């Protein structure tokens, strides 16, 4: 499965930017885009591992339940 890099706008619109077969390449591309982003930019750059861009969009837009807080974390 490939890695997809998306740009996510505040209104949850997602733009597929690039597809990679290797994790390191995808991560370095995403980090490069994040570092070049202006401080006042209102978008996120996210990477996801999925079968296709449609599944990547679905996974990125799905809210996950927060993990339970353990005693030692308080």
PDB file of N, H, CA, C and O in Angstrom:
ATOM      1  N   UNK A   1       0.840  -1.184   0.000  1.00  0.00           N
ATOM      2  CA  UNK A   1       0.000   0.000   0.000  1.00  0.00           C
ATOM      3  C   UNK A   1       0.883   1.245   0.000  1.00  0.00           C
ATOM      4  O   UNK A   1       1.926   1.276   0.655  1.00  0.00           O
ATOM      5  N   UNK A   2       0.470   2.243  -0.720  1.00  0.00           N
ATOM      6  H   UNK A   2      -0.377   2.218  -1.252  1.00  0.00           H
ATOM      7  CA  UNK A   2       1.254   3.481  -0.783  1.00  0.00           C
ATOM      8  C   UNK A   2       0.917   4.464   0.338  1.00  0.00           C
ATOM      9  O   UNK A   2      -0.061   4.298   1.067  1.00  0.00           O
ATOM     10  N   UNK A   3       1.746   5.475   0.448  1.00  0.00           N
ATOM     11  H   UNK A   3       2.540   5.610  -0.144  1.00  0.00           H
ATOM     12  CA  UNK A   3       1.552   6.577   1.384  1.00  0.00           C
ATOM     13  C   UNK A   3       1.066   7.779   0.593  1.00  0.00           C
ATOM     14  O   UNK A   3       1.611   8.097  -0.464  1.00  0.00           O
ATOM     15  N   UNK A   4       0.039   8.445   1.107  1.00  0.00           N
ATOM     16  H   UNK A   4      -0.403   8.187   1.966  1.00  0.00           H
ATOM     17  CA  UNK A   4      -0.517   9.616   0.446  1.00  0.00           C
ATOM     18  C   UNK A   4      -0.310  10.833   1.331  1.00  0.00           C
ATOM     19  O   UNK A   4      -0.485  10.763   2.547  1.00  0.00           O
ATOM     20  N   UNK A   5       0.064  11.953   0.715  1.00  0.00           N
ATOM     21  H   UNK A   5       0.206  12.010  -0.274  1.00  0.00           H
ATOM     22  CA  UNK A   5       0.232  13.212   1.435  1.00  0.00           C
ATOM     23  C   UNK A   5      -0.905  14.132   0.998  1.00  0.00           C
ATOM     24  O   UNK A   5      -1.133  14.344  -0.193  1.00  0.00           O
ATOM     25  N   UNK A   6      -1.614  14.674   1.994  1.00  0.00           N
ATOM     26  H   UNK A   6      -1.429  14.501   2.962  1.00  0.00           H
ATOM     27  CA  UNK A   6      -2.754  15.547   1.746  1.00  0.00           C
ATOM     28  C   UNK A   6      -2.549  16.907   2.394  1.00  0.00           C
ATOM     29  O   UNK A   6      -1.868  17.038   3.411  1.00  0.00           O
ATOM     30  N   UNK A   7      -3.152  17.907   1.785  1.00  0.00           N
ATOM     31  H   UNK A   7      -3.706  17.800   0.959  1.00  0.00           H
ATOM     32  CA  UNK A   7      -3.257  19.240   2.385  1.00  0.00           C
ATOM     33  C   UNK A   7      -4.696  19.350   2.852  1.00  0.00           C
ATOM     34  O   UNK A   7      -5.621  19.169   2.060  1.00  0.00           O
ATOM     35  N   UNK A   8      -4.900  19.650   4.150  1.00  0.00           N
ATOM     36  H   UNK A   8      -4.148  19.797   4.793  1.00  0.00           H
ATOM     37  CA  UNK A   8      -6.234  19.713   4.728  1.00  0.00           C
ATOM     38  C   UNK A   8      -6.526  21.150   5.125  1.00  0.00           C
ATOM     39  O   UNK A   8      -5.823  21.734   5.949  1.00  0.00           O
ATOM     40  N   UNK A   9      -7.560  21.710   4.535  1.00  0.00           N
ATOM     41  H   UNK A   9      -8.132  21.236   3.865  1.00  0.00           H
ATOM     42  CA  UNK A   9      -7.995  23.085   4.798  1.00  0.00           C
ATOM     43  C   UNK A   9      -8.844  23.123   6.072  1.00  0.00           C
ATOM     44  O   UNK A   9      -9.326  22.081   6.515  1.00  0.00           O
ATOM     45  N   UNK A  10      -9.037  24.310   6.669  1.00  0.00           N
ATOM     46  H   UNK A  10      -8.646  25.157   6.309  1.00  0.00           H
ATOM     47  CA  UNK A  10      -9.862  24.412   7.881  1.00  0.00           C
ATOM     48  C   UNK A  10     -11.305  23.930   7.688  1.00  0.00           C
ATOM     49  O   UNK A  10     -11.931  23.467   8.642  1.00  0.00           O
ATOM     50  N   UNK A  11     -11.834  24.033   6.475  1.00  0.00           N
ATOM     51  H   UNK A  11     -11.326  24.409   5.701  1.00  0.00           H
ATOM     52  CA  UNK A  11     -13.206  23.562   6.218  1.00  0.00           C
ATOM     53  C   UNK A  11     -13.240  22.070   5.883  1.00  0.00           C
ATOM     54  O   UNK A  11     -14.244  21.573   5.373  1.00  0.00           O
ATOM     55  N   UNK A  12     -12.146  21.354   6.169  1.00  0.00           N
ATOM     56  H   UNK A  12     -11.331  21.758   6.583  1.00  0.00           H
ATOM     57  CA  UNK A  12     -11.992  19.902   5.974  1.00  0.00           C
ATOM     58  C   UNK A  12     -11.901  19.467   4.517  1.00  0.00           C
ATOM     59  O   UNK A  12     -12.013  18.275   4.230  1.00  0.00           O
ATOM     60  N   UNK A  13     -11.699  20.404   3.585  1.00  0.00           N
ATOM     61  H   UNK A  13     -11.607  21.372   3.818  1.00  0.00           H
ATOM     62  CA  UNK A  13     -11.434  20.009   2.200  1.00  0.00           C
ATOM     63  C   UNK A  13     -10.029  19.435   2.146  1.00  0.00           C
ATOM     64  O   UNK A  13      -9.111  19.958   2.777  1.00  0.00           O
ATOM     65  N   UNK A  14      -9.866  18.364   1.393  1.00  0.00           N
ATOM     66  H   UNK A  14     -10.612  17.939   0.880  1.00  0.00           H
ATOM     67  CA  UNK A  14      -8.565  17.699   1.294  1.00  0.00           C
ATOM     68  C   UNK A  14      -8.086  17.707  -0.143  1.00  0.00           C
ATOM     69  O   UNK A  14      -8.832  17.407  -1.075  1.00  0.00           O
ATOM     70  N   UNK A  15      -6.815  18.060  -0.295  1.00  0.00           N
ATOM     71  H   UNK A  15      -6.209  18.303   0.462  1.00  0.00           H
ATOM     72  CA  UNK A  15      -6.189  18.058  -1.620  1.00  0.00           C
ATOM     73  C   UNK A  15      -5.052  17.041  -1.597  1.00  0.00           C
ATOM     74  O   UNK A  15      -4.119  17.159  -0.803  1.00  0.00           O
ATOM     75  N   UNK A  16      -5.137  16.045  -2.470  1.00  0.00           N
ATOM     76  H   UNK A  16      -5.895  15.948  -3.115  1.00  0.00           H
ATOM     77  CA  UNK A  16      -4.086  15.028  -2.574  1.00  0.00           C
ATOM     78  C   UNK A  16      -2.887  15.676  -3.250  1.00  0.00           C
ATOM     79  O   UNK A  16      -2.997  16.169  -4.373  1.00  0.00           O
ATOM     80  N   UNK A  17      -1.741  15.677  -2.573  1.00  0.00           N
ATOM     81  H   UNK A  17      -1.652  15.277  -1.662  1.00  0.00           H
ATOM     82  CA  UNK A  17      -0.551  16.329  -3.107  1.00  0.00           C
ATOM     83  C   UNK A  17       0.393  15.367  -3.814  1.00  0.00           C
ATOM     84  O   UNK A  17       0.885  15.664  -4.903  1.00  0.00           O
ATOM     85  N   UNK A  18       0.648  14.218  -3.199  1.00  0.00           N
ATOM     86  H   UNK A  18       0.249  13.977  -2.314  1.00  0.00           H
ATOM     87  CA  UNK A  18       1.661  13.301  -3.747  1.00  0.00           C
ATOM     88  C   UNK A  18       1.428  11.887  -3.214  1.00  0.00           C
ATOM     89  O   UNK A  18       0.816  11.702  -2.162  1.00  0.00           O
ATOM     90  N   UNK A  19       1.918  10.906  -3.945  1.00  0.00           N
ATOM     91  H   UNK A  19       2.415  11.056  -4.800  1.00  0.00           H
ATOM     92  CA  UNK A  19       1.853   9.495  -3.559  1.00  0.00           C
ATOM     93  C   UNK A  19       3.270   8.935  -3.521  1.00  0.00           C
ATOM     94  O   UNK A  19       4.078   9.200  -4.411  1.00  0.00           O
ATOM     95  N   UNK A  20       3.561   8.159  -2.481  1.00  0.00           N
ATOM     96  H   UNK A  20       2.905   7.943  -1.758  1.00  0.00           H
ATOM     97  CA  UNK A  20       4.891   7.566  -2.314  1.00  0.00           C
ATOM     98  C   UNK A  20       4.769   6.085  -1.989  1.00  0.00           C
ATOM     99  O   UNK A  20       3.775   5.646  -1.409  1.00  0.00           O
ATOM    100  N   UNK A  21       5.782   5.322  -2.367  1.00  0.00           N
ATOM    101  H   UNK A  21       6.589   5.678  -2.838  1.00  0.00           H
ATOM    102  CA  UNK A  21       5.808   3.900  -2.015  1.00  0.00           C
ATOM    103  C   UNK A  21       6.624   3.652  -0.759  1.00  0.00           C
ATOM    104  O   UNK A  21       6.457   2.622  -0.106  1.00  0.00           O
ATOM    105  N   UNK A  22       7.499   4.578  -0.416  1.00  0.00           N
ATOM    106  H   UNK A  22       7.635   5.415  -0.947  1.00  0.00           H
ATOM    107  CA  UNK A  22       8.367   4.419   0.754  1.00  0.00           C
ATOM    108  C   UNK A  22       8.016   5.431   1.846  1.00  0.00           C
ATOM    109  O   UNK A  22       7.751   6.601   1.567  1.00  0.00           O
ATOM    110  N   UNK A  23       8.018   4.957   3.092  1.00  0.00           N
ATOM    111  H   UNK A  23       8.233   4.007   3.318  1.00  0.00           H
ATOM    112  CA  UNK A  23       7.674   5.792   4.239  1.00  0.00           C
ATOM    113  C   UNK A  23       8.612   6.995   4.364  1.00  0.00           C
ATOM    114  O   UNK A  23       8.154   8.124   4.545  1.00  0.00           O
ATOM    115  N   UNK A  24       9.911   6.757   4.269  1.00  0.00           N
ATOM    116  H   UNK A  24      10.283   5.840   4.122  1.00  0.00           H
ATOM    117  CA  UNK A  24      10.882   7.839   4.464  1.00  0.00           C
ATOM    118  C   UNK A  24      10.687   8.978   3.472  1.00  0.00           C
ATOM    119  O   UNK A  24      10.765  10.149   3.842  1.00  0.00           O
ATOM    120  N   UNK A  25      10.437   8.638   2.221  1.00  0.00           N
ATOM    121  H   UNK A  25      10.373   7.686   1.920  1.00  0.00           H
ATOM    122  CA  UNK A  25      10.220   9.670   1.208  1.00  0.00           C
ATOM    123  C   UNK A  25       8.962  10.473   1.512  1.00  0.00           C
ATOM    124  O   UNK A  25       8.961  11.700   1.409  1.00  0.00           O
ATOM    125  N   UNK A  26       7.893   9.780   1.885  1.00  0.00           N
ATOM    126  H   UNK A  26       7.893   8.783   1.969  1.00  0.00           H
ATOM    127  CA  UNK A  26       6.631  10.455   2.204  1.00  0.00           C
ATOM    128  C   UNK A  26       6.793  11.359   3.415  1.00  0.00           C
ATOM    129  O   UNK A  26       6.320  12.495   3.410  1.00  0.00           O
ATOM    130  N   UNK A  27       7.457  10.865   4.450  1.00  0.00           N
ATOM    131  H   UNK A  27       7.842   9.941   4.454  1.00  0.00           H
ATOM    132  CA  UNK A  27       7.643  11.655   5.665  1.00  0.00           C
ATOM    133  C   UNK A  27       8.514  12.875   5.396  1.00  0.00           C
ATOM    134  O   UNK A  27       8.202  13.964   5.878  1.00  0.00           O
ATOM    135  N   UNK A  28       9.589  12.724   4.645  1.00  0.00           N
ATOM    136  H   UNK A  28       9.842  11.839   4.254  1.00  0.00           H
ATOM    137  CA  UNK A  28      10.452  13.880   4.378  1.00  0.00           C
ATOM    138  C   UNK A  28       9.731  14.917   3.521  1.00  0.00           C
ATOM    139  O   UNK A  28       9.936  16.116   3.710  1.00  0.00           O
ATOM    140  N   UNK A  29       8.887  14.477   2.580  1.00  0.00           N
ATOM    141  H   UNK A  29       8.719  13.503   2.427  1.00  0.00           H
ATOM    142  CA  UNK A  29       8.105  15.404   1.770  1.00  0.00           C
ATOM    143  C   UNK A  29       7.111  16.174   2.644  1.00  0.00           C
ATOM    144  O   UNK A  29       6.983  17.392   2.516  1.00  0.00           O
ATOM    145  N   UNK A  30       6.411  15.464   3.529  1.00  0.00           N
ATOM    146  H   UNK A  30       6.515  14.475   3.633  1.00  0.00           H
ATOM    147  CA  UNK A  30       5.445  16.111   4.425  1.00  0.00           C
ATOM    148  C   UNK A  30       6.152  17.088   5.362  1.00  0.00           C
ATOM    149  O   UNK A  30       5.659  18.193   5.584  1.00  0.00           O
ATOM    150  N   UNK A  31       7.291  16.699   5.909  1.00  0.00           N
ATOM    151  H   UNK A  31       7.692  15.801   5.729  1.00  0.00           H
ATOM    152  CA  UNK A  31       8.042  17.600   6.797  1.00  0.00           C
ATOM    153  C   UNK A  31       8.521  18.838   6.060  1.00  0.00           C
ATOM    154  O   UNK A  31       8.485  19.941   6.606  1.00  0.00           O
ATOM    155  N   UNK A  32       8.969  18.663   4.829  1.00  0.00           N
ATOM    156  H   UNK A  32       8.998  17.767   4.386  1.00  0.00           H
ATOM    157  CA  UNK A  32       9.430  19.794   4.017  1.00  0.00           C
ATOM    158  C   UNK A  32       8.284  20.785   3.800  1.00  0.00           C
ATOM    159  O   UNK A  32       8.468  21.994   3.941  1.00  0.00           O
ATOM    160  N   UNK A  33       7.104  20.267   3.458  1.00  0.00           N
ATOM    161  H   UNK A  33       6.954  19.285   3.345  1.00  0.00           H
ATOM    162  CA  UNK A  33       5.952  21.142   3.253  1.00  0.00           C
ATOM    163  C   UNK A  33       5.551  21.857   4.538  1.00  0.00           C
ATOM    164  O   UNK A  33       5.186  23.032   4.506  1.00  0.00           O
ATOM    165  N   UNK A  34       5.616  21.157   5.667  1.00  0.00           N
ATOM    166  H   UNK A  34       5.912  20.203   5.693  1.00  0.00           H
ATOM    167  CA  UNK A  34       5.264  21.772   6.952  1.00  0.00           C
ATOM    168  C   UNK A  34       6.258  22.870   7.322  1.00  0.00           C
ATOM    169  O   UNK A  34       5.868  23.908   7.857  1.00  0.00           O
ATOM    170  N   UNK A  35       7.529  22.647   7.042  1.00  0.00           N
ATOM    171  H   UNK A  35       7.846  21.804   6.607  1.00  0.00           H
ATOM    172  CA  UNK A  35       8.539  23.648   7.395  1.00  0.00           C
ATOM    173  C   UNK A  35       8.466  24.873   6.494  1.00  0.00           C
ATOM    174  O   UNK A  35       8.827  25.970   6.921  1.00  0.00           O
ATOM    175  N   UNK A  36       8.005  24.710   5.257  1.00  0.00           N
ATOM    176  H   UNK A  36       7.711  23.819   4.910  1.00  0.00           H
ATOM    177  CA  UNK A  36       7.885  25.833   4.324  1.00  0.00           C
ATOM    178  C   UNK A  36       6.595  26.621   4.520  1.00  0.00           C
ATOM    179  O   UNK A  36       6.444  27.717   3.981  1.00  0.00           O
ATOM    180  N   UNK A  37       5.674  26.066   5.284  1.00  0.00           N
ATOM    181  H   UNK A  37       5.797  25.175   5.722  1.00  0.00           H
ATOM    182  CA  UNK A  37       4.376  26.713   5.505  1.00  0.00           C
ATOM    183  C   UNK A  37       4.553  27.991   6.302  1.00  0.00           C
ATOM    184  O   UNK A  37       5.350  28.041   7.240  1.00  0.00           O
ATOM    185  N   UNK A  38       3.814  29.021   5.931  1.00  0.00           N
ATOM    186  H   UNK A  38       3.168  28.981   5.169  1.00  0.00           H
ATOM    187  CA  UNK A  38       3.866  30.297   6.647  1.00  0.00           C
ATOM    188  C   UNK A  38       3.298  30.109   8.057  1.00  0.00           C
ATOM    189  O   UNK A  38       2.406  29.284   8.253  1.00  0.00           O
ATOM    190  N   UNK A  39       3.803  30.864   9.042  1.00  0.00           N
ATOM    191  H   UNK A  39       4.528  31.534   8.883  1.00  0.00           H
ATOM    192  CA  UNK A  39       3.335  30.706  10.418  1.00  0.00           C
ATOM    193  C   UNK A  39       1.830  30.953  10.587  1.00  0.00           C
ATOM    194  O   UNK A  39       1.199  30.377  11.473  1.00  0.00           O
ATOM    195  N   UNK A  40       1.270  31.795   9.749  1.00  0.00           N
ATOM    196  H   UNK A  40       1.782  32.264   9.029  1.00  0.00           H
ATOM    197  CA  UNK A  40      -0.156  32.104   9.883  1.00  0.00           C
ATOM    198  C   UNK A  40      -1.031  31.267   8.938  1.00  0.00           C
ATOM    199  O   UNK A  40      -2.225  31.535   8.803  1.00  0.00           O
ATOM    200  N   UNK A  41      -0.450  30.270   8.293  1.00  0.00           N
ATOM    201  H   UNK A  41       0.520  30.052   8.402  1.00  0.00           H
ATOM    202  CA  UNK A  41      -1.207  29.410   7.373  1.00  0.00           C
ATOM    203  C   UNK A  41      -2.231  28.593   8.157  1.00  0.00           C
ATOM    204  O   UNK A  41      -1.958  28.129   9.264  1.00  0.00           O
ATOM    205  N   UNK A  42      -3.389  28.429   7.577  1.00  0.00           N
ATOM    206  H   UNK A  42      -3.611  28.805   6.678  1.00  0.00           H
ATOM    207  CA  UNK A  42      -4.476  27.742   8.272  1.00  0.00           C
ATOM    208  C   UNK A  42      -4.756  26.361   7.694  1.00  0.00           C
ATOM    209  O   UNK A  42      -5.906  25.923   7.688  1.00  0.00           O
ATOM    210  N   UNK A  43      -3.753  25.679   7.218  1.00  0.00           N
ATOM    211  H   UNK A  43      -2.818  26.034   7.223  1.00  0.00           H
ATOM    212  CA  UNK A  43      -3.947  24.335   6.694  1.00  0.00           C
ATOM    213  C   UNK A  43      -2.943  23.386   7.344  1.00  0.00           C
ATOM    214  O   UNK A  43      -1.935  23.809   7.909  1.00  0.00           O
ATOM    215  N   UNK A  44      -3.246  22.099   7.247  1.00  0.00           N
ATOM    216  H   UNK A  44      -4.065  21.755   6.787  1.00  0.00           H
ATOM    217  CA  UNK A  44      -2.361  21.065   7.766  1.00  0.00           C
ATOM    218  C   UNK A  44      -1.844  20.221   6.611  1.00  0.00           C
ATOM    219  O   UNK A  44      -2.489  20.118   5.567  1.00  0.00           O
ATOM    220  N   UNK A  45      -0.691  19.628   6.802  1.00  0.00           N
ATOM    221  H   UNK A  45      -0.167  19.712   7.649  1.00  0.00           H
ATOM    222  CA  UNK A  45      -0.165  18.643   5.855  1.00  0.00           C
ATOM    223  C   UNK A  45      -0.116  17.328   6.605  1.00  0.00           C
ATOM    224  O   UNK A  45       0.554  17.212   7.630  1.00  0.00           O
ATOM    225  N   UNK A  46      -0.840  16.322   6.083  1.00  0.00           N
ATOM    226  H   UNK A  46      -1.384  16.416   5.250  1.00  0.00           H
ATOM    227  CA  UNK A  46      -0.924  15.029   6.746  1.00  0.00           C
ATOM    228  C   UNK A  46      -0.550  13.921   5.786  1.00  0.00           C
ATOM    229  O   UNK A  46      -0.724  14.045   4.573  1.00  0.00           O
ATOM    230  N   UNK A  47      -0.036  12.839   6.339  1.00  0.00           N
ATOM    231  H   UNK A  47       0.105  12.739   7.324  1.00  0.00           H
ATOM    232  CA  UNK A  47       0.350  11.668   5.567  1.00  0.00           C
ATOM    233  C   UNK A  47      -0.477  10.484   6.066  1.00  0.00           C
ATOM    234  O   UNK A  47      -0.743  10.366   7.262  1.00  0.00           O
ATOM    235  N   UNK A  48      -0.883   9.605   5.140  1.00  0.00           N
ATOM    236  H   UNK A  48      -0.668   9.701   4.168  1.00  0.00           H
ATOM    237  CA  UNK A  48      -1.691   8.450   5.516  1.00  0.00           C
ATOM    238  C   UNK A  48      -1.285   7.239   4.674  1.00  0.00           C
ATOM    239  O   UNK A  48      -0.906   7.376   3.510  1.00  0.00           O
ATOM    240  N   UNK A  49      -1.369   6.079   5.266  1.00  0.00           N
ATOM    241  H   UNK A  49      -1.677   5.968   6.211  1.00  0.00           H
ATOM    242  CA  UNK A  49      -1.069   4.802   4.609  1.00  0.00           C
ATOM    243  C   UNK A  49      -2.411   4.168   4.260  1.00  0.00           C
ATOM    244  O   UNK A  49      -3.176   3.816   5.158  1.00  0.00           O
ATOM    245  N   UNK A  50      -2.709   4.018   2.971  1.00  0.00           N
ATOM    246  H   UNK A  50      -2.088   4.304   2.242  1.00  0.00           H
ATOM    247  CA  UNK A  50      -4.020   3.502   2.564  1.00  0.00           C
ATOM    248  C   UNK A  50      -3.932   2.823   1.206  1.00  0.00           C
ATOM    249  O   UNK A  50      -2.915   2.903   0.516  1.00  0.00           O
ATOM    250  N   UNK A  51      -5.022   2.149   0.835  1.00  0.00           N
ATOM    251  H   UNK A  51      -5.847   2.084   1.395  1.00  0.00           H
ATOM    252  CA  UNK A  51      -5.082   1.466  -0.458  1.00  0.00           C
ATOM    253  C   UNK A  51      -5.137   2.443  -1.623  1.00  0.00           C
ATOM    254  O   UNK A  51      -4.493   2.228  -2.650  1.00  0.00           O
ATOM    255  N   UNK A  52      -5.911   3.523  -1.463  1.00  0.00           N
ATOM    256  H   UNK A  52      -6.435   3.697  -0.629  1.00  0.00           H
ATOM    257  CA  UNK A  52      -6.072   4.514  -2.528  1.00  0.00           C
ATOM    258  C   UNK A  52      -6.390   5.874  -1.903  1.00  0.00           C
ATOM    259  O   UNK A  52      -6.673   5.945  -0.707  1.00  0.00           O
ATOM    260  N   UNK A  53      -6.350   6.958  -2.692  1.00  0.00           N
ATOM    261  H   UNK A  53      -6.120   6.900  -3.663  1.00  0.00           H
ATOM    262  CA  UNK A  53      -6.607   8.288  -2.135  1.00  0.00           C
ATOM    263  C   UNK A  53      -7.989   8.415  -1.486  1.00  0.00           C
ATOM    264  O   UNK A  53      -8.136   9.123  -0.490  1.00  0.00           O
ATOM    265  N   UNK A  54      -8.987   7.748  -2.030  1.00  0.00           N
ATOM    266  H   UNK A  54      -8.867   7.173  -2.839  1.00  0.00           H
ATOM    267  CA  UNK A  54     -10.333   7.827  -1.452  1.00  0.00           C
ATOM    268  C   UNK A  54     -10.358   7.254  -0.035  1.00  0.00           C
ATOM    269  O   UNK A  54     -10.970   7.832   0.864  1.00  0.00           O
ATOM    270  N   UNK A  55      -9.692   6.119   0.158  1.00  0.00           N
ATOM    271  H   UNK A  55      -9.195   5.650  -0.571  1.00  0.00           H
ATOM    272  CA  UNK A  55      -9.630   5.539   1.500  1.00  0.00           C
ATOM    273  C   UNK A  55      -8.806   6.430   2.422  1.00  0.00           C
ATOM    274  O   UNK A  55      -9.133   6.569   3.601  1.00  0.00           O
ATOM    275  N   UNK A  56      -7.744   7.033   1.901  1.00  0.00           N
ATOM    276  H   UNK A  56      -7.479   6.921   0.944  1.00  0.00           H
ATOM    277  CA  UNK A  56      -6.948   7.964   2.694  1.00  0.00           C
ATOM    278  C   UNK A  56      -7.778   9.142   3.175  1.00  0.00           C
ATOM    279  O   UNK A  56      -7.675   9.541   4.335  1.00  0.00           O
ATOM    280  N   UNK A  57      -8.601   9.705   2.292  1.00  0.00           N
ATOM    281  H   UNK A  57      -8.684   9.382   1.349  1.00  0.00           H
ATOM    282  CA  UNK A  57      -9.495  10.805   2.683  1.00  0.00           C
ATOM    283  C   UNK A  57     -10.458  10.357   3.784  1.00  0.00           C
ATOM    284  O   UNK A  57     -10.689  11.074   4.757  1.00  0.00           O
ATOM    285  N   UNK A  58     -11.015   9.149   3.607  1.00  0.00           N
ATOM    286  H   UNK A  58     -10.827   8.566   2.817  1.00  0.00           H
ATOM    287  CA  UNK A  58     -11.958   8.635   4.600  1.00  0.00           C
ATOM    288  C   UNK A  58     -11.274   8.449   5.955  1.00  0.00           C
ATOM    289  O   UNK A  58     -11.827   8.831   6.986  1.00  0.00           O
ATOM    290  N   UNK A  59     -10.076   7.864   5.956  1.00  0.00           N
ATOM    291  H   UNK A  59      -9.628   7.553   5.118  1.00  0.00           H
ATOM    292  CA  UNK A  59      -9.354   7.638   7.210  1.00  0.00           C
ATOM    293  C   UNK A  59      -8.982   8.946   7.895  1.00  0.00           C
ATOM    294  O   UNK A  59      -9.069   9.051   9.118  1.00  0.00           O
ATOM    295  N   UNK A  60      -8.568   9.944   7.118  1.00  0.00           N
ATOM    296  H   UNK A  60      -8.497   9.858   6.124  1.00  0.00           H
ATOM    297  CA  UNK A  60      -8.193  11.227   7.704  1.00  0.00           C
ATOM    298  C   UNK A  60      -9.395  12.006   8.235  1.00  0.00           C
ATOM    299  O   UNK A  60      -9.252  12.805   9.161  1.00  0.00           O
ATOM    300  N   UNK A  61     -10.557  11.785   7.669  1.00  0.00           N
ATOM    301  H   UNK A  61     -10.673  11.136   6.917  1.00  0.00           H
ATOM    302  CA  UNK A  61     -11.740  12.526   8.113  1.00  0.00           C
ATOM    303  C   UNK A  61     -12.497  11.825   9.234  1.00  0.00           C
ATOM    304  O   UNK A  61     -13.394  12.419   9.832  1.00  0.00           O
ATOM    305  N   UNK A  62     -12.153  10.575   9.529  1.00  0.00           N
ATOM    306  H   UNK A  62     -11.424  10.092   9.043  1.00  0.00           H
ATOM    307  CA  UNK A  62     -12.822   9.828  10.596  1.00  0.00           C
ATOM    308  C   UNK A  62     -12.254  10.239  11.947  1.00  0.00           C
ATOM    309  O   UNK A  62     -11.043  10.206  12.166  1.00  0.00           O
ATOM    310  N   UNK A  63     -13.150  10.625  12.848  1.00  0.00           N
ATOM    311  H   UNK A  63     -14.134  10.651  12.671  1.00  0.00           H
ATOM    312  CA  UNK A  63     -12.734  10.976  14.211  1.00  0.00           C
ATOM    313  C   UNK A  63     -12.503   9.704  15.008  1.00  0.00           C
ATOM    314  O   UNK A  63     -13.317   8.782  14.970  1.00  0.00           O
ATOM    315  N   UNK A  64     -11.391   9.658  15.728  1.00  0.00           N
ATOM    316  H   UNK A  64     -10.729  10.407  15.758  1.00  0.00           H
ATOM    317  CA  UNK A  64     -11.102   8.505  16.572  1.00  0.00           C
ATOM    318  C   UNK A  64     -11.391   8.857  18.015  1.00  0.00           C
ATOM    319  O   UNK A  64     -11.250  10.009  18.426  1.00  0.00           O
ATOM    320  N   UNK A  65     -11.795   7.863  18.779  1.00  0.00           N
ATOM    321  H   UNK A  65     -11.910   6.927  18.446  1.00  0.00           H
ATOM    322  CA  UNK A  65     -12.026   8.088  20.203  1.00  0.00           C
ATOM    323  C   UNK A  65     -10.683   8.355  20.881  1.00  0.00           C
ATOM    324  O   UNK A  65      -9.662   7.764  20.530  1.00  0.00           O
ATOM    325  N   UNK A  66     -10.712   9.252  21.852  1.00  0.00           N
ATOM    326  H   UNK A  66     -11.542   9.732  22.136  1.00  0.00           H
ATOM    327  CA  UNK A  66      -9.502   9.547  22.614  1.00  0.00           C
ATOM    328  C   UNK A  66      -9.116   8.335  23.439  1.00  0.00           C
ATOM    329  O   UNK A  66      -9.977   7.628  23.962  1.00  0.00           O
ATOM    330  N   UNK A  67      -7.828   8.101  23.553  1.00  0.00           N
ATOM    331  H   UNK A  67      -7.128   8.676  23.128  1.00  0.00           H
ATOM    332  CA  UNK A  67      -7.389   6.969  24.361  1.00  0.00           C
ATOM    333  C   UNK A  67      -7.650   7.283  25.834  1.00  0.00           C
ATOM    334  O   UNK A  67      -7.570   8.441  26.244  1.00  0.00           O
ATOM    335  N   UNK A  68      -7.955   6.274  26.617  1.00  0.00           N
ATOM    336  H   UNK A  68      -8.020   5.333  26.284  1.00  0.00           H
ATOM    337  CA  UNK A  68      -8.230   6.519  28.034  1.00  0.00           C
ATOM    338  C   UNK A  68      -6.968   7.003  28.757  1.00  0.00           C
ATOM    339  O   UNK A  68      -5.854   6.584  28.444  1.00  0.00           O
ATOM    340  N   UNK A  69      -7.170   7.873  29.709  1.00  0.00           N
ATOM    341  H   UNK A  69      -8.075   8.213  29.964  1.00  0.00           H
ATOM    342  CA  UNK A  69      -6.051   8.404  30.493  1.00  0.00           C
ATOM    343  C   UNK A  69      -5.753   7.430  31.621  1.00  0.00           C
ATOM    344  O   UNK A  69      -6.645   7.054  32.381  1.00  0.00           O
ATOM    345  N   UNK A  70      -4.527   7.037  31.721  1.00  0.00           N
ATOM    346  H   UNK A  70      -3.803   7.342  31.104  1.00  0.00           H
ATOM    347  CA  UNK A  70      -4.114   6.127  32.783  1.00  0.00           C
ATOM    348  C   UNK A  70      -3.800   6.929  34.051  1.00  0.00           C
ATOM    349  O   UNK A  70      -3.573   8.138  33.987  1.00  0.00           O
ATOM    350  N   UNK A  71      -3.789   6.255  35.188  1.00  0.00           N
ATOM    351  H   UNK A  71      -3.973   5.273  35.240  1.00  0.00           H
ATOM    352  CA  UNK A  71      -3.533   6.925  36.463  1.00  0.00           C
ATOM    353  C   UNK A  71      -2.224   7.692  36.475  1.00  0.00           C
ATOM    354  O   UNK A  71      -2.171   8.824  36.954  1.00  0.00           O
ATOM    355  N   UNK A  72      -1.179   7.091  35.958  1.00  0.00           N
ATOM    356  H   UNK A  72      -1.223   6.171  35.568  1.00  0.00           H
ATOM    357  CA  UNK A  72       0.144   7.709  36.020  1.00  0.00           C
ATOM    358  C   UNK A  72       0.288   8.895  35.068  1.00  0.00           C
ATOM    359  O   UNK A  72       1.276   9.624  35.148  1.00  0.00           O
ATOM    360  N   UNK A  73      -0.667   9.100  34.179  1.00  0.00           N
ATOM    361  H   UNK A  73      -1.470   8.508  34.114  1.00  0.00           H
ATOM    362  CA  UNK A  73      -0.607  10.216  33.252  1.00  0.00           C
ATOM    363  C   UNK A  73      -1.246  11.490  33.820  1.00  0.00           C
ATOM    364  O   UNK A  73      -1.143  12.555  33.210  1.00  0.00           O
ATOM    365  N   UNK A  74      -1.894  11.390  34.965  1.00  0.00           N
ATOM    366  H   UNK A  74      -1.978  10.525  35.460  1.00  0.00           H
ATOM    367  CA  UNK A  74      -2.573  12.558  35.552  1.00  0.00           C
ATOM    368  C   UNK A  74      -1.615  13.423  36.313  1.00  0.00           C
ATOM    369  O   UNK A  74      -2.016  14.446  36.870  1.00  0.00           O
TER     370      UNK A  74
END
